[in-house]
Amino acid sequence: MNSQESTFRIVVDSLSKIPQRFQELPLITSSEYLSSEYADKKRIKVINLCSHKKALSTSYYVSLLAEARNHRCIPEAKTLHQIESKLLMRDAIREHDELIQNSFKRLAAQQFTLSVYFGKNLAKTYDKLAKRLYALFPCPLAQYHFTKKEGGWRLKDVDKLGLHQVPEDHHDFIESELNSLFHKRWRRDHTNKSYRYEIAILANEQEANAPSDKAALENFCKAANQLDMRAEILSPRDLPRLMEFDALFIRETTRLDNHTMRFALKAERSGMVVIDDPESIRRCCNKVYLAELLRAQNVPTPTSTLITRRNVTDLAAKFDFPLVVKIPDGSFSIGVHKVKSSAEFLTLCKDLLSTSSILIAQEFVPTEFDWRIGIIDGMPLYACRYYMSKGHWQIYNHAVKGADSTGDSTGVPISQVPAVVLDTALKASSLIGNGFYGVDLKQNGDTALVIEVNDNPSIDDGVEDELIGDELYLAVMNTFLKRLESKHVR
């Protein structure tokens, strides 16, 4: 291995499946990379050539943890998330329809698969389209499946290939591109555009646990008006209207696989100011990423362990109980379970691992309340104590209805928040970005343990604004104003 290759790791599903000609390259398996062996290595560049067949695949976690470990990686986790969603893909390439039609206009067939390897196709005819697709979705080995309908070519779906899935007659090309990649400079995408002063607030009146109630949404609109901006509530059906606005404020619980992410991505691609941005959503929506990121940056958390199908049995015999098991993408305490024995742990994990390739086992830290520190643009905005619901170990008790389903809350002046809580919250949120976050912590003596960082945290009338009232809404809207003005829109 030469000096250039020494900083690279090509991650594959299994070495036994890889053709002999590639064995001299710096290959490791996904299991090796996901292990603790690579957790603290520095200056690593990861080429993720695992197959990606479904959401939350092992390939996805390779890219996700690479980001948490500050390893440069292609493809990035956000790219894998996009290519697994037909809606996101089609929305992204819509503006390139003319190039697609021109590229395939001489084809007599009704279906066509375009292989894009590191931004190239073996046939020069499709080089321009391959380069454009790779710029949108930087995935090293991908196949784009197009079909002709009503006289026009449309994208049907996309496959992210593993190295072992590439046809043999393409191996020379792949080997050449891999060797070339060792000598290229890697860059991350950045968007720099300018915008104006109308804000879309995405909210869903059908949502049971919405981040903001109707009164709070009205308060945001009033605050925008006070700053000479117009805010309008949009529903999930209003994606076609998004381009009427200059900024997007998401007040609906975000998910990677629904319209909230499509709104955020479209807003970002169009140069709009958006809170929270797709990167913040992606990072906050996955507890596996958060756990690894916080660990890598030495932010105190309850002791956490990643659970996979391979290690679940061994871990069951080693853990002290009770402990908490979490799915990666739960919210409002959904998908968070307390288990009291190894038998209960194994039964639960067997069920949860059928839908996610990785879970989190976390030390159980009982407290009377959790801290929530609201932070926007890197500054603390409000502080609350959220108490556990009556007779339960969590703030939310989904097993009951009515008043007992949620614990009480109390606002706390920022000046009275213990320094260790405030400092830890600010450090944790800075690792996510400069958006609008709610950092949940448990205070354990002189230590503050971060439970999670939430994008678009709850803001309900009379709760989070208990102490500062309208100042909260004005501060959020003023952040939009500053960002718009900084881009010289007027």
C-alpha positions as CSV (number, residue, x, y, z in Angstrom):
1,M,0.0,0.0,0.0
2,N,1.5,3.3,-1.0
3,S,1.4,6.5,1.0
4,Q,-1.7,7.9,-0.8
5,E,-3.6,4.7,-0.3
6,S,-2.7,4.5,3.4
7,T,-5.3,7.2,4.3
8,F,-8.1,5.3,2.3
9,R,-10.3,2.5,3.3
10,I,-12.6,0.8,0.7
11,V,-15.4,-0.7,2.7
12,V,-17.2,-3.7,1.2
13,D,-19.8,-6.2,2.3
14,S,-17.5,-9.3,2.3
15,L,-13.9,-9.8,1.2
16,S,-14.8,-13.3,-0.1
17,K,-17.1,-11.8,-2.7
18,I,-14.6,-9.4,-4.1
19,P,-12.7,-10.4,-7.3
20,Q,-9.0,-11.2,-6.9
21,R,-7.8,-8.2,-9.0
22,F,-9.2,-5.8,-6.3
23,Q,-7.6,-7.6,-3.3
24,E,-4.5,-5.5,-3.3
25,L,-6.5,-2.3,-2.7
26,P,-7.0,-1.1,0.9
27,L,-10.2,-3.1,1.5
28,I,-12.0,-3.7,4.8
29,T,-15.4,-5.1,5.6
30,S,-18.4,-3.1,6.9
31,S,-18.2,-5.1,10.1
32,E,-14.6,-4.0,10.6
33,Y,-15.4,-0.4,9.9
34,L,-18.4,-0.3,12.2
35,S,-16.3,-1.8,15.1
36,S,-14.5,0.2,17.7
37,E,-11.2,-0.3,15.9
38,Y,-11.9,2.6,13.5
39,A,-13.9,4.8,15.9
40,D,-10.9,6.9,16.9
41,K,-8.7,6.8,13.8
42,K,-8.0,10.2,12.3
43,R,-7.7,11.5,8.7
44,I,-9.4,8.5,7.1
45,K,-11.0,8.7,3.7
46,V,-13.8,6.1,3.2
47,I,-15.0,4.8,-0.1
48,N,-18.2,3.0,0.8
49,L,-18.7,0.2,-1.8
50,C,-21.2,-1.8,0.1
51,S,-24.5,-2.6,-1.5
52,H,-27.5,-0.5,-0.3
53,K,-30.8,-2.3,-0.7
54,K,-33.0,-0.6,1.9
55,A,-33.3,2.2,4.4
56,L,-31.1,2.0,7.4
57,S,-28.9,-0.6,5.7
58,T,-25.4,-1.5,6.9
59,S,-24.1,0.6,4.0
60,Y,-26.0,3.6,5.3
61,Y,-24.5,3.2,8.7
62,V,-21.0,3.0,7.3
63,S,-21.5,6.5,5.7
64,L,-23.4,7.8,8.8
65,L,-20.7,6.8,11.3
66,A,-18.0,8.0,9.0
67,E,-19.5,11.5,9.2
68,A,-19.8,11.2,13.0
69,R,-16.1,10.2,13.2
70,N,-15.1,13.0,11.0
71,H,-13.9,10.7,8.2
72,R,-14.4,11.9,4.7
73,C,-16.7,9.5,2.9
74,I,-18.3,8.9,-0.4
75,P,-21.2,8.4,-0.7
76,E,-22.4,10.5,2.2
77,A,-25.3,9.3,4.2
78,K,-27.5,12.1,2.8
79,T,-26.8,10.8,-0.7
80,L,-27.9,7.3,0.3
81,H,-31.1,8.7,1.8
82,Q,-31.9,10.5,-1.3
83,I,-31.4,7.7,-3.8
84,E,-33.6,5.3,-1.7
85,S,-36.5,7.8,-2.1
86,K,-38.1,7.9,-5.6
87,L,-39.9,11.2,-4.7
88,L,-36.7,12.9,-3.7
89,M,-34.8,11.6,-6.7
90,R,-37.5,12.6,-9.2
91,D,-37.9,16.0,-7.6
92,A,-34.1,16.6,-7.8
93,I,-33.6,15.7,-11.4
94,R,-36.7,17.4,-12.7
95,E,-34.8,20.5,-13.7
96,H,-32.4,18.3,-15.9
97,D,-35.2,16.7,-17.9
98,E,-34.0,18.3,-21.2
99,L,-30.6,16.6,-20.8
100,I,-32.2,13.3,-20.1
101,Q,-34.5,13.4,-23.1
102,N,-31.6,14.5,-25.4
103,S,-29.3,11.8,-24.1
104,F,-31.8,9.0,-24.9
105,K,-33.6,10.4,-27.9
106,R,-31.9,7.8,-30.3
107,L,-32.8,4.8,-28.2
108,A,-35.5,2.5,-29.7
109,A,-36.0,0.6,-26.4
110,Q,-38.6,1.4,-23.8
111,Q,-36.2,0.8,-20.9
112,F,-32.6,1.7,-20.3
113,T,-30.2,1.3,-17.4
114,L,-27.4,3.9,-17.1
115,S,-24.3,2.8,-15.1
116,V,-22.6,5.7,-13.4
117,Y,-19.2,4.9,-12.0
118,F,-17.5,7.8,-10.2
119,G,-19.4,10.2,-12.4
120,K,-18.6,8.5,-15.7
121,N,-20.2,6.0,-18.0
122,L,-18.2,3.6,-20.2
123,A,-19.9,5.1,-23.3
124,K,-18.8,8.7,-24.0
125,T,-22.3,9.3,-25.3
126,Y,-23.7,9.5,-21.8
127,D,-20.7,11.3,-20.1
128,K,-22.5,14.6,-19.7
129,L,-25.6,13.0,-18.1
130,A,-23.5,10.7,-15.9
131,K,-21.5,13.7,-14.7
132,R,-24.7,15.7,-13.9
133,L,-26.2,12.7,-12.0
134,Y,-23.0,12.3,-10.0
135,A,-23.0,16.0,-9.1
136,L,-26.5,15.6,-7.8
137,F,-25.9,12.2,-6.1
138,P,-22.2,11.5,-5.5
139,C,-22.5,7.7,-5.3
140,P,-19.5,5.8,-6.6
141,L,-21.3,2.8,-8.2
142,A,-24.9,3.4,-9.2
143,Q,-27.3,2.2,-11.8
144,Y,-30.1,4.6,-12.9
145,H,-33.1,2.8,-14.4
146,F,-35.1,4.8,-16.9
147,T,-38.4,3.9,-18.7
148,K,-40.1,5.6,-21.6
149,K,-43.7,6.6,-21.0
150,E,-45.9,8.7,-23.2
151,G,-43.0,9.6,-25.4
152,G,-40.7,10.8,-22.6
153,W,-38.0,9.2,-20.5
154,R,-38.6,9.1,-16.8
155,L,-36.4,7.8,-13.9
156,K,-37.9,4.7,-12.4
157,D,-35.4,3.9,-9.6
158,V,-31.8,3.8,-8.6
159,D,-29.6,1.0,-7.3
160,K,-26.4,1.7,-5.3
161,L,-24.2,-1.2,-6.2
162,G,-21.7,-3.0,-4.1
163,L,-18.2,-3.7,-5.6
164,H,-19.1,-7.3,-6.0
165,Q,-22.2,-6.5,-8.1
166,V,-20.3,-4.7,-10.9
167,P,-20.3,-6.7,-14.1
168,E,-16.9,-8.4,-14.8
169,D,-16.4,-6.5,-18.1
170,H,-16.5,-3.2,-16.2
171,H,-13.8,-4.2,-13.8
172,D,-10.9,-2.6,-15.7
173,F,-12.8,0.7,-15.7
174,I,-13.6,0.5,-12.0
175,E,-10.0,-0.4,-11.0
176,S,-8.7,2.6,-13.0
177,E,-11.2,5.0,-11.4
178,L,-10.4,3.7,-7.9
179,N,-6.7,4.3,-8.4
180,S,-7.4,7.7,-9.8
181,L,-9.5,8.6,-6.8
182,F,-6.6,8.1,-4.5
183,H,-5.0,11.2,-6.0
184,K,-8.0,13.5,-6.2
185,R,-8.9,16.2,-3.7
186,W,-12.3,15.5,-2.1
187,R,-14.7,18.4,-1.7
188,R,-18.0,18.8,0.1
189,D,-20.9,20.6,-1.5
190,H,-21.8,24.2,-0.4
191,T,-24.7,26.3,-1.4
192,N,-24.4,30.1,-1.6
193,K,-27.4,32.0,-2.9
194,S,-29.4,35.1,-1.9
195,Y,-33.1,35.4,-0.9
196,R,-36.0,37.8,0.2
197,Y,-38.5,38.3,3.1
198,E,-41.5,35.9,3.0
199,I,-41.5,32.9,5.2
200,A,-43.3,29.6,4.8
201,I,-44.1,27.8,8.0
202,L,-44.7,24.1,7.4
203,A,-47.2,22.7,9.9
204,N,-49.6,19.7,9.8
205,E,-52.9,20.1,11.7
206,Q,-53.4,16.3,11.5
207,E,-50.3,15.6,13.5
208,A,-50.9,14.3,17.0
209,N,-47.6,15.5,18.6
210,A,-46.9,18.6,16.6
211,P,-43.9,20.7,17.6
212,S,-46.1,23.8,17.9
213,D,-49.8,24.3,18.8
214,K,-52.0,26.7,16.9
215,A,-51.5,29.6,19.3
216,A,-47.7,29.3,19.0
217,L,-47.9,29.2,15.2
218,E,-49.9,32.4,15.3
219,N,-47.3,33.9,17.6
220,F,-44.6,33.2,15.0
221,C,-46.7,34.9,12.3
222,K,-47.2,37.9,14.5
223,A,-43.5,38.1,15.3
224,A,-42.6,38.0,11.6
225,N,-45.0,40.9,10.9
226,Q,-43.4,42.9,13.6
227,L,-40.1,42.6,11.7
228,D,-41.7,43.6,8.4
229,M,-41.8,40.0,7.1
230,R,-44.8,37.9,6.1
231,A,-45.3,34.4,7.4
232,E,-47.8,31.9,6.1
233,I,-48.7,28.5,7.4
234,L,-48.3,25.8,4.7
235,S,-49.7,22.3,4.8
236,P,-47.9,19.1,3.5
237,R,-49.9,19.5,0.3
238,D,-48.3,22.8,-0.5
239,L,-44.9,21.7,-1.8
240,P,-45.7,23.2,-5.2
241,R,-46.1,26.6,-3.6
242,L,-42.8,26.6,-1.8
243,M,-41.0,28.6,-4.5
244,E,-43.3,31.6,-3.7
245,F,-41.3,32.1,-0.5
246,D,-37.8,33.1,0.5
247,A,-37.5,31.1,3.7
248,L,-38.8,27.9,5.2
249,F,-39.5,27.2,8.9
250,I,-40.5,23.6,9.6
251,R,-42.9,23.2,12.5
252,E,-43.8,19.6,11.9
253,T,-42.0,16.5,13.3
254,T,-39.3,15.8,10.8
255,R,-38.5,12.4,9.2
256,L,-36.0,11.3,6.6
257,D,-38.7,9.4,4.6
258,N,-41.6,11.9,4.3
259,H,-42.5,15.3,3.0
260,T,-40.7,17.3,5.7
261,M,-37.3,16.2,4.2
262,R,-38.6,16.9,0.7
263,F,-39.6,20.4,1.7
264,A,-36.2,21.0,3.3
265,L,-34.2,19.7,0.4
266,K,-36.2,21.7,-2.2
267,A,-35.8,24.8,-0.1
268,E,-32.1,24.3,0.3
269,R,-31.6,23.6,-3.4
270,S,-33.5,26.7,-4.3
271,G,-31.3,28.9,-2.1
272,M,-33.9,29.6,0.5
273,V,-33.1,30.2,4.2
274,V,-34.4,27.0,5.9
275,I,-34.7,26.0,9.5
276,D,-34.1,23.3,10.1
277,D,-31.9,22.5,7.1
278,P,-31.6,18.9,5.7
279,E,-28.3,18.3,7.4
280,S,-29.6,19.1,10.8
281,I,-32.7,17.0,10.2
282,R,-30.6,14.0,9.0
283,R,-28.2,14.3,12.0
284,C,-30.9,14.8,14.6
285,C,-33.3,12.1,13.3
286,N,-30.8,9.3,13.8
287,K,-29.8,8.4,17.4
288,V,-27.0,6.1,16.2
289,Y,-25.3,9.0,14.5
290,L,-25.9,11.3,17.5
291,A,-24.5,8.7,19.9
292,E,-21.3,8.2,17.8
293,L,-20.9,11.9,17.2
294,L,-21.2,12.9,20.8
295,R,-18.8,10.1,21.9
296,A,-16.2,11.0,19.3
297,Q,-16.3,14.7,20.4
298,N,-16.1,13.8,24.2
299,V,-19.6,15.1,25.0
300,P,-20.9,13.3,28.1
301,T,-23.8,10.9,27.5
302,P,-25.2,7.9,29.2
303,T,-23.0,4.9,28.3
304,S,-24.1,3.7,24.9
305,T,-23.5,0.6,22.8
306,L,-24.4,-0.2,19.2
307,I,-26.5,-3.4,18.8
308,T,-26.4,-5.5,15.7
309,R,-27.6,-9.0,14.8
310,R,-24.0,-10.2,15.2
311,N,-23.4,-8.9,18.7
312,V,-26.8,-8.9,20.3
313,T,-26.5,-12.3,22.0
314,D,-23.0,-11.6,23.4
315,L,-24.1,-8.2,24.7
316,A,-27.2,-9.6,26.5
317,A,-24.9,-11.6,28.8
318,K,-22.7,-8.6,29.6
319,F,-25.2,-5.8,30.3
320,D,-26.4,-4.6,33.7
321,F,-30.1,-4.1,33.8
322,P,-32.3,-2.2,33.5
323,L,-31.2,-0.4,30.4
324,V,-32.8,1.6,27.6
325,V,-33.0,0.3,24.0
326,K,-33.7,2.9,21.2
327,I,-34.6,2.7,17.6
328,P,-32.5,5.1,15.5
329,D,-35.3,7.4,14.3
330,G,-37.9,7.6,17.1
331,S,-39.3,10.9,18.4
332,F,-41.5,11.9,21.4
333,S,-40.3,8.8,23.3
334,I,-41.6,6.5,20.6
335,G,-39.3,3.6,19.9
336,V,-37.6,4.0,23.3
337,H,-37.9,1.0,25.6
338,K,-36.7,0.1,29.1
339,V,-35.8,-3.6,29.5
340,K,-35.2,-5.3,32.9
341,S,-33.6,-8.6,31.9
342,S,-31.4,-10.3,29.3
343,A,-34.4,-12.3,28.1
344,E,-36.6,-9.2,27.7
345,F,-33.6,-7.5,25.9
346,L,-33.2,-10.4,23.4
347,T,-36.9,-10.6,22.6
348,L,-37.2,-6.8,22.0
349,C,-34.0,-6.6,19.9
350,K,-35.1,-9.5,17.7
351,D,-38.2,-7.6,16.9
352,L,-36.6,-4.2,16.4
353,L,-33.6,-5.5,14.3
354,S,-36.1,-6.7,11.7
355,T,-36.6,-3.1,10.7
356,S,-33.2,-1.5,11.5
357,S,-29.8,-3.0,11.2
358,I,-28.5,-1.1,14.2
359,L,-30.0,-0.2,17.6
360,I,-28.7,1.6,20.7
361,A,-28.5,0.2,24.2
362,Q,-28.1,3.0,26.7
363,E,-27.4,3.2,30.4
364,F,-30.6,3.9,32.3
365,V,-30.2,7.1,34.3
366,P,-33.3,7.8,36.4
367,T,-34.0,11.5,37.2
368,E,-37.0,13.5,38.3
369,F,-36.8,15.7,35.3
370,D,-34.9,16.3,32.0
371,W,-33.4,19.6,31.1
372,R,-34.4,21.1,27.7
373,I,-32.2,23.9,26.5
374,G,-33.5,25.7,23.4
375,I,-30.7,27.0,21.2
376,I,-30.8,29.0,18.0
377,D,-27.9,30.3,15.9
378,G,-25.5,29.0,18.6
379,M,-27.1,31.0,21.4
380,P,-29.4,29.8,24.3
381,L,-32.9,30.9,23.9
382,Y,-34.9,29.3,26.7
383,A,-34.6,26.5,29.3
384,C,-37.2,24.1,30.7
385,R,-37.5,21.3,33.1
386,Y,-39.6,18.5,31.7
387,Y,-40.8,16.2,34.5
388,M,-41.6,12.5,34.1
389,S,-45.2,11.6,33.5
390,K,-47.1,10.3,36.5
391,G,-45.9,6.9,37.6
392,H,-43.7,6.5,34.5
393,W,-40.0,6.7,33.7
394,Q,-40.4,9.0,30.6
395,I,-41.8,12.4,30.0
396,Y,-44.3,10.9,27.6
397,N,-46.4,7.8,28.5
398,H,-48.0,6.5,25.3
399,A,-49.8,3.7,27.2
400,V,-52.2,6.1,28.8
401,K,-54.4,9.0,27.6
402,G,-55.3,12.4,29.2
403,A,-53.4,14.5,31.6
404,D,-51.2,11.7,32.9
405,S,-49.8,10.9,29.4
406,T,-47.3,13.9,29.7
407,G,-45.3,15.2,32.6
408,D,-45.4,18.8,33.8
409,S,-42.9,21.5,32.7
410,T,-41.3,24.5,34.3
411,G,-39.5,27.3,32.7
412,V,-36.1,28.3,34.1
413,P,-34.3,31.6,33.5
414,I,-31.1,31.1,31.4
415,S,-29.1,32.8,34.2
416,Q,-30.2,30.1,36.7
417,V,-29.3,27.1,34.6
418,P,-26.3,25.2,36.0
419,A,-23.2,26.1,34.0
420,V,-22.4,22.5,33.3
421,V,-25.9,22.0,31.8
422,L,-25.7,25.1,29.6
423,D,-22.1,24.5,28.4
424,T,-22.7,20.9,27.6
425,A,-25.9,21.8,25.7
426,L,-24.1,24.5,23.6
427,K,-21.3,22.1,22.8
428,A,-23.7,19.4,21.7
429,S,-25.7,21.7,19.5
430,S,-22.6,23.2,17.8
431,L,-21.8,19.7,16.5
432,I,-25.1,19.6,14.6
433,G,-25.1,23.1,13.1
434,N,-26.4,26.6,13.7
435,G,-30.1,26.0,13.4
436,F,-32.9,25.7,16.0
437,Y,-32.3,22.8,18.4
438,G,-33.6,21.5,21.7
439,V,-30.9,19.7,23.7
440,D,-32.2,17.2,26.2
441,L,-29.9,16.5,29.2
442,K,-30.0,14.7,32.5
443,Q,-28.0,16.2,35.4
444,N,-26.1,13.6,37.3
445,G,-24.2,15.4,40.1
446,D,-21.6,17.7,38.6
447,T,-22.1,16.1,35.1
448,A,-24.7,16.9,32.5
449,L,-25.4,13.9,30.2
450,V,-26.8,14.6,26.7
451,I,-29.7,12.4,25.9
452,E,-30.3,13.8,22.4
453,V,-30.4,16.9,20.2
454,N,-33.7,17.6,18.6
455,D,-34.2,19.6,15.5
456,N,-37.4,21.8,15.4
457,P,-37.9,21.5,19.2
458,S,-41.4,21.9,20.8
459,I,-42.6,25.4,21.1
460,D,-46.1,25.5,22.6
461,D,-48.0,28.5,23.9
462,G,-47.6,28.8,27.7
463,V,-44.8,26.2,27.9
464,E,-41.4,27.0,26.4
465,D,-42.4,30.7,26.2
466,E,-43.6,30.7,29.9
467,L,-40.9,33.1,31.0
468,I,-40.0,35.2,28.0
469,G,-43.3,35.3,26.1
470,D,-43.2,37.1,22.8
471,E,-39.4,37.4,23.0
472,L,-39.0,33.8,22.0
473,Y,-41.0,34.2,18.8
474,L,-39.2,37.4,17.9
475,A,-35.8,35.8,18.5
476,V,-36.6,33.0,16.1
477,M,-38.0,35.3,13.4
478,N,-35.1,37.7,13.9
479,T,-32.7,34.8,13.0
480,F,-34.5,34.5,9.7
481,L,-34.3,38.3,9.2
482,K,-30.5,38.4,9.9
483,R,-29.8,35.5,7.6
484,L,-31.9,37.0,4.8
485,E,-30.2,40.4,5.2
486,S,-26.7,38.9,5.3
487,K,-27.4,37.7,1.8
488,H,-28.0,41.2,0.5
489,V,-31.5,40.5,-0.7
490,R,-32.4,44.2,-0.7
